[in-house]
Amino acid sequence: MADVQGTIFPAEDFDAEADSETLYQAMKGWGTDEGPIIEVLANRSNAQRLEIREKFKQMYGEHLIDRLKSELKGDFEEVVVALLTPPVEYQARCIKAAMKGLGTDEQALIEIMCTKSNQEMEELKSTYTEVFEGDSLEEDIESETSGHFKRLLVSLCNAGREEGDEGDVDEGLAEEDAAEIYDAGEGQRGTDESKFNSVLALRSYPHLRAMFSKYLELSGNSIDNMIDEECDGAIKDGYMAIVYCVRNIPGFFAKRINDACKGIGTDDSTLIRCIVSRSEIDLQDVKTVFETRYGRPLSEAIKDECGGDYKNMLLAIVKD
């Protein structure tokens, strides 16, 4: 999607020392004044927030995140810590948390792993190893997932997706891939997920867009309908995430946010992760898709689902 844009930009006339003083005063004495914390953190870029972190430690001899964690709690604390963490480190920590303890948060793994370019995946892997003292992202995925889902994530982890633009698409190969996907799914009894994997995890996005069109011409069925009919569980969700991202990455995150707000209760960690991680990338576009597709502004969903300072911080990030 061309001209994607976030909602948070670097502040003009940025002064890390003044911002550090503001945050210190907000946490001084009895109680905490959350307003200035929201005002500063939601209106500075991540790079500027990291400068504030460093300046705060120089000025007051304590880590800003540690101080904030001692003053705040719950979802508000989670979003504040997310804002003060470098984006790649934040996602590495989210992946580690998704694989920690009993069970695995497969949806969080899909959201992070299926939306990365090759370069972003290489950065994620190296940051993961650095933050978790030598742990390998690929090895952890292999130990915490299984079957075709594991194979998909390992393929993505190896960052081998072909790169190129619309002009580089080989229409003949796209047609070939469409036929092979058909033969591996609708064209036989049972499903050969390995063929799905080799195409969806390795082909470039422009190639996949062409292949989706060829598939529709060949079978009369859309690729997403076919995946829905032929696959189930986490592997279906992983394939569908790739299809959504090939078509429209902001649309994928709009769906993730809507899913987090559906039903009884709110999946706050997903809501925070999507809003914070896209805030400097394409959150403005996510908002547009969200309102068009789900019939209400993202800010209205946040007001309905969240409360207090947590709600105010998310509204300050989405800028509505």
Secondary structure as UniProt FT lines:
FT   TURN            2..3
FT   TURN            12..13
FT   HELIX           16..26
FT   HELIX           34..41
FT   TURN            42..43
FT   HELIX           46..60
FT   HELIX           64..71
FT   HELIX           74..83
FT   HELIX           87..98
FT   HELIX           106..113
FT   TURN            114..115
FT   HELIX           118..131
FT   TURN            132..134
FT   HELIX           137..144
FT   HELIX           147..157
FT   TURN            158..159
FT   HELIX           166..168
FT   HELIX           171..184
FT   TURN            185..187
FT   HELIX           193..200
FT   TURN            201..202
FT   HELIX           205..219
FT   HELIX           223..230
FT   HELIX           233..247
FT   HELIX           249..261
FT   HELIX           268..278
FT   TURN            279..282
FT   HELIX           283..294
FT   HELIX           298..305
FT   HELIX           308..318
//
